[in-house]
């Protein structure tokens, strides 16, 4: 169970950092999604900490 909490904390941290990065570049979720070839819904899930992107997603 502790492992699940750690995973959730990591997901939330990554999501927060991606949100900060996107906003610092003044990009909408749609613009960011287009630049990363990811869907806006997937970006939303990442930013909320509900999903963790694979590293190759941001090539």
Kinemage of the C-alpha trace (Angstrom):
@kinemage 1
@onewidth
@group {chain A} dominant
@subgroup {mainchain}
@vectorlist {calphas} color= white
{ca unk a 1} P 0.000 0.000 0.000
{ca unk a 2} L 2.881 2.375 0.734
{ca unk a 3} L 4.149 1.660 -2.774
{ca unk a 4} L 0.819 2.875 -4.200
{ca unk a 5} L 1.106 6.113 -2.220
{ca unk a 6} L 4.617 6.698 -3.530
{ca unk a 7} L 3.450 6.102 -7.109
{ca unk a 8} L 0.581 8.563 -6.642
{ca unk a 9} L 2.924 11.194 -5.180
{ca unk a 10} L 5.306 10.778 -8.113
{ca unk a 11} L 2.444 11.047 -10.609
{ca unk a 12} L 1.202 14.224 -8.920
{ca unk a 13} L 4.701 15.731 -8.844
{ca unk a 14} L 5.270 15.022 -12.548
{ca unk a 15} L 1.843 16.390 -13.412
{ca unk a 16} L 2.483 19.572 -11.454
{ca unk a 17} L 5.832 20.114 -13.181
{ca unk a 18} L 4.340 19.561 -16.639
{ca unk a 19} L 1.520 21.991 -15.848
{ca unk a 20} L 4.060 24.583 -14.668
{ca unk a 21} L 6.149 24.069 -17.806
{ca unk a 22} L 3.128 24.408 -20.078
{ca unk a 23} L 1.940 27.578 -18.353
{ca unk a 24} L 5.422 29.131 -18.255
{ca unk a 25} L 5.447 28.854 -22.065
{ca unk a 26} L 1.915 30.266 -22.214
{ca unk a 27} L 0.583 27.233 -24.038
{ca unk a 28} L -2.966 25.984 -23.911
{ca unk a 29} L -3.436 22.303 -23.229
{ca unk a 30} L -4.315 21.864 -26.902
{ca unk a 31} L -1.154 23.641 -28.068
{ca unk a 32} L 1.007 21.602 -25.706
{ca unk a 33} L -0.676 18.406 -26.851
{ca unk a 34} L 0.005 19.291 -30.476
{ca unk a 35} L 3.696 19.971 -29.767
{ca unk a 36} L 4.095 16.676 -27.885
{ca unk a 37} L 1.889 14.560 -30.197
{ca unk a 38} L -0.285 13.635 -27.223
{ca unk a 39} L -4.009 14.176 -26.834
{ca unk a 40} L -5.319 17.091 -24.753
{ca unk a 41} L -7.222 14.575 -22.614
{ca unk a 42} L -4.010 12.677 -21.898
{ca unk a 43} L -2.250 15.937 -20.967
{ca unk a 44} L -5.141 16.671 -18.605
{ca unk a 45} L -4.803 13.254 -16.957
{ca unk a 46} L -1.052 13.758 -16.551
{ca unk a 47} L -1.459 17.239 -15.059
{ca unk a 48} L -4.022 15.935 -12.577
{ca unk a 49} L -1.677 13.136 -11.503
{ca unk a 50} L -3.973 10.422 -12.821
{ca unk a 51} L -1.509 9.193 -15.425
{ca unk a 52} L 2.261 9.086 -15.796
{ca unk a 53} L 3.700 9.623 -19.270
{ca unk a 54} L 6.287 7.286 -20.683
{ca unk a 55} L 9.588 9.007 -21.240
{ca unk a 56} L 9.471 8.432 -24.985
{ca unk a 57} L 6.232 10.437 -25.129
{ca unk a 58} L 8.220 13.653 -25.139
{ca unk a 59} L 10.687 12.980 -27.951
